[in-house]
C-alpha cells in the first residue's frame, strides 16, 4: 500500500474515532473499555497472523520491544489521555496531542540522529498554529483553574508517552520486527497492563449490552486499533516519526468536518483559517526532502576511509 493511502487511512479513521470514544464513556470505566478494545484487537491480530501463516514466535529480546510498545503506545498513553478528559475539553486535548509532532521531531533527533528538514519544521509550526486557531473559540470560554492545568499537563504527558512509543516502534522496525505481529503482542501486553491497573483500582469488569457501546467498541477495536495503528506504524517505519506524526495535527480537522456534517457545527472564519493552516502545513511536511540520518551518513565515510587505508598499506 502506498504512503498516501496509509496516511489517508490513519487520518480519516483516527479523525472519526472521536465520535466513537464518546459512546465508550459512561457506565464502564475507561480502563476496562481499553482492556476490551486492545485485548480484542490483539486476539484478532493473532487469528489473522495464524490465517496468513505469519510466525508468532520471537526471541525474548524481541518481546522486550513488544512490552515497551504495549506499555507506551497501547497502555499508559491511553490511560493518561482518558484521565485528562475528566478535567479538560476535547479542544485542549487536541492541542496537547498536536504537540506530538514536535516531540517526534526532537525524539527522532535524540534517538536516531535524524535531522528534520526546514520544510518539516515550518509545516509543523503551521499545523500547530492551525489547531490553536481552530479551537480558539472554545478555549476563550474556559476558566483556567487548577483542574484545567492538571488536565492539560496529563494530556501533554500522554502525547509524550505516545511519542516514546513511536520511537520504540521505529526502532523495532529497524530491527526487522514485523508490524502486524509486533502490534499483536504489543496490544496484548498493553491490555494486560491496563487490566492490572483496573484491578488494582478496584474497577468492575462491566459491559454495556447496547448498540451504541458494542458498535463503538467494535469500530475502535477493528478500525481505530488494528487498521489505523497498522497503517500509521507502517508509515512511521517508512518516512520517519517526525513526518508521520503530523497525522496527529490533521485528524482533529477531520473530526471537525464530521461534526459539521452530523452535529450541525457552523463554519466560521476560525474554522476556515485554522483548516487552511493545517492543510498547508501538511503539504510542507509530506513534501519535504528525505530526512538526514547522520549515523547512516557516517557509515559510507568510514567504509571509504578503511578502503583508502587498506590501499595505502598495500601500496
PEZI-V47563 format. One record per backbone hydrogen bond with DSSP energy under -1.0 kcal/mol. CO is the residue of the C=O (numbers start at 0). NH is the residue of the N-H. If there is no record, write none. Layout:
# PEZI-V47563
co nh
CO NH
CO NH
This chain:
# PEZI-V47563
co nh
1 5
2 6
3 7
4 8
5 9
6 10
7 11
8 12
9 13
10 14
11 15
12 16
15 19
16 20
20 23
28 32
29 33
30 34
31 35
32 36
33 37
34 38
35 39
36 40
37 41
38 42
39 43
40 44
41 45
42 46
43 47
44 48
45 49
46 50
47 51
48 53
58 62
59 63
61 65
62 66
63 67
64 68
65 69
66 70
67 71
68 72
70 75
74 78
75 79
76 80
77 81
78 82
79 83
80 84
82 85
83 86
83 87
88 92
89 93
90 94
91 95
92 96
93 97
96 99
97 100
98 102
99 103
100 104
101 105
102 106
103 107
104 108
105 109
106 110
107 111
107 113
112 293
114 291
116 120
117 121
118 122
119 123
120 124
121 125
122 126
123 127
124 128
125 129
126 130
127 131
128 132
129 133
130 134
134 138
135 139
138 141
142 144
144 148
145 149
146 150
147 151
148 152
149 153
150 154
151 155
152 156
153 157
154 158
155 159
156 160
157 161
158 162
159 163
160 164
161 165
162 166
163 167
164 168
165 169
166 170
167 171
168 172
169 173
170 174
171 176
172 175
177 181
178 182
179 183
180 184
181 185
182 186
183 187
184 188
185 189
186 190
187 191
188 192
189 193
190 194
191 195
192 196
193 197
194 198
195 199
196 200
197 202
198 201
203 205
207 209
209 213
210 214
211 215
212 216
213 217
214 218
215 219
216 220
217 221
218 222
218 223
220 225
221 226
222 227
224 228
225 229
226 230
227 231
228 232
229 233
230 234
231 235
232 236
233 237
234 238
235 239
239 243
240 244
242 245
243 246
244 247
245 248
245 249
246 250
249 252
249 253
250 254
251 255
252 256
253 257
254 258
255 259
256 260
257 261
258 262
258 264
267 271
268 272
269 273
270 274
271 275
272 276
273 277
274 278
275 279
276 280
277 281
278 282
279 283
280 284
281 285
282 286
284 287
291 114
292 296
293 297
294 298
297 301
298 302
299 303
300 304
301 305
302 306
303 307
304 308
305 309
306 310
307 311
308 312
309 313
310 314
